Amino acid sequence: MAAIFQGCILCGLIQTNNRYFELFQTSGGLDAEITDHSFQRYYHSGDFPELSPELRRIIIDRSSVQEQGIRINHIPIRGGHLFWSEDISVLLDQYQDIREQQEELTARNRLLQKAYQKEAERRKTEEQNRLLNMIQNQTAGQLELLSQFMDELERTESREQYDWILGKIVVVGTYLKRKKNLVLTQYASDGNLLTMEDLRQSLAESCDSLKLCRIRAAYYVENVDVQMNADDILKCYDTFEWLVERLLDIMQSVFYRVSQIDDALRISVHIVSEVDLRGVMSERPELKVQQEDENEWFISCIVFRKRGGR
């Protein structure tokens, strides 16, 4: 019986776990080798390359080493080492293609960023030019008035008259400056809004400049923290400037008040002047003029009135 079984084993009728070298060689698709601790080869399969001991030590330290598209891997086993190789040249080629595509996309992205920056700069310049043209159109009357004052300034020989004209130039120039600030703030804000504080600051600077023309000027703005439609704020300031330009030579004092009364934004102005202002105000029929005393006048108008909303 022992002879029969031994014969079956030798014939291969009974499978055993011997013939390791043949089994390792026929594993198929794997280039590998098994060595002892001194790198003496015991088993190998496929076309595993010959490696120097120095390279093997490097592979052991790093777990894997890549050379010419071949990656050699290592794991320790009992009594020695297992080395095997993988052909990753196709993956490397694909990686190189991806890298080249990435570089191309990076270069294209830089070009797109530059183009976007140029377009943004162009749009910014166009918007600045548009705002500048709009401001110039809205202040064309003041620019012409400044030109007239400059002509008068060159012709005058009186020091007193010179200072008087210079004061008027400062008044109009202050309006131009504050008007520009209001317009730029308007277009920089969300929702086309300005605050009553913006109006207050503009009136404060304009009233201060009137001192140069020997005119007492004061103002009052209600609810400075309230945001309002920018056009209404600009209308209040434009009305102030219109009154000042018309009455600059004939008024002694002005008190300009902007307030909200009965859901309406109202302008109320007290002016001291020896001239009958009803004729001067005829250009603006929406301005209601009343004489309160011999030389005192009251001017009022409604900027807007709410009816269940704006």
Secondary structure, 3 states (H helix, E strand, C coil): CHHHHHHHHHHCCCCCCCCHHHHHHCCCCCEEEEEECCCCEEEEECCCCCCCHHHHHHHHHHCEEEECCEEEEEEEECCEEEEEEEECHHHHHHHHHHHHHHHHHHHHHHHHHHHHHHHHHHHHHHHHHHHHHHHHHHCHHHHHHHHHHHHHHHHCCCHHHHHHHHHHHHHHHHHHHHHHHHHHHHHHCCCCEEEHHHHHHHHHHHHHHHHHHCCEEEEEECCCCCEEEHHHHHHHHHHHHHHHHHHCCCEEEEEEEEEEECCEEEEEEEEEECCCHHHHHHHCCCCEEEECCCCEEEEEEEEEECCCCC
